Amino acid sequence: MATEVTSSKDFRDKLSNFFDIALKKTVSISRGKDRFVLMSETEYLDLRDEVLSLQRNLIALLDSPEKRETIEEPEKFFSEVFEKNRSKLNSKKVKQA
């Protein structure tokens, strides 16, 4: 899904149009150096649920006895964890839809 990009001035001028667009795709609003994102509540809640699920899975993995030792290479460890669990996460997402 592509992102709509606009300036803050254009966003103010066409606010109701951007709400309609945000129902279908995210809207990126630039204001000087800052960037903001407008999305539907449903999309936001889906993203939040996905993050919470990833956090729960990560905590469960870290709670396992073999992972209680200090992680020396965090980037490598987390890459492996997410790669190993990608299919589980994808299947949960499909079941929820």
N, C-alpha and C positions, 0 to 999 in steps of 0.2 A: 504494500500500500504506500503510495507516494505521499510526500509531505507538501502541503501548501506553504509557500513562503510569502510574507508580507511585511511592510513597515508598520510601526505603531500608528502613524498618521492614517495610512490606508485602512488599518484595522478599525480605528475609531470611526472613520467615515462610513465603513461598510460592516458594522458590527453584526447586524442580523444575518447578513450573507455568510459571514465567517462562522457563525453558530451552525448554520445549515451545512457548510462544508465540513465542520468538525464532526458531524454525525457520520461522515463517510471516511474521513482521513484526518490526520493531525495537521494542525496549522502552526507554523513556526513564525513567530513575530519578533522582528529585530527592533531594538530601540537603542541606537548608538552601538556600543560594544556588547550590550546585553541581549540575550535571546530568551524568549519565553515560548511555551508550548500550550496550545489549546487543543483539548481532545474531549470526546464524549465521556460521560461518567462511566459508562459500561467499559470502554477501553481502558480507562484509568483503573477501575476495579479489577479487570482481568490482569493488568500488569502488576498491580499490588499483590494479587493472589499468587501470581507466578513467583514473585520475589519471596513471598512468605514461604511458599513451598520449597524453593531452593534453600532458604535459610534452615528450614526444618530438616531437610535432607542432609545438609552440611553438618548441622549439629549432631544428628544421628551418626553420621560417619565419624565425626571427631570423638564421639562418646565411646566408640568401639575400643576394646582393650588394646588392640595393636596400634592405635593412633594416639594413645595417651602420651607418647614420648614427644619431644619437641620436633616440630616440622622444620627441617633445615632449609629446604628449598620450596617456599610457599607457592610461588608461581607454577612450578612444575607439579606440585602436589595438587593444587586446585584444578589445573588443566586436566590432569588425569582423573580426578574425581568427577568433574563435569562431563568429560568424554565418556567415562565408564557408565554414568547414569543418564546420559542423554536419551536413550531409548525409553527408560522408565518415565522420565519427565514428559517426553512427547506422548507416550501412551496415556498418562494421566490427563494431559491436556485434551486429548481426543475424547476420552471418556466423559469429561466435564461438558464438552460442547454439545 
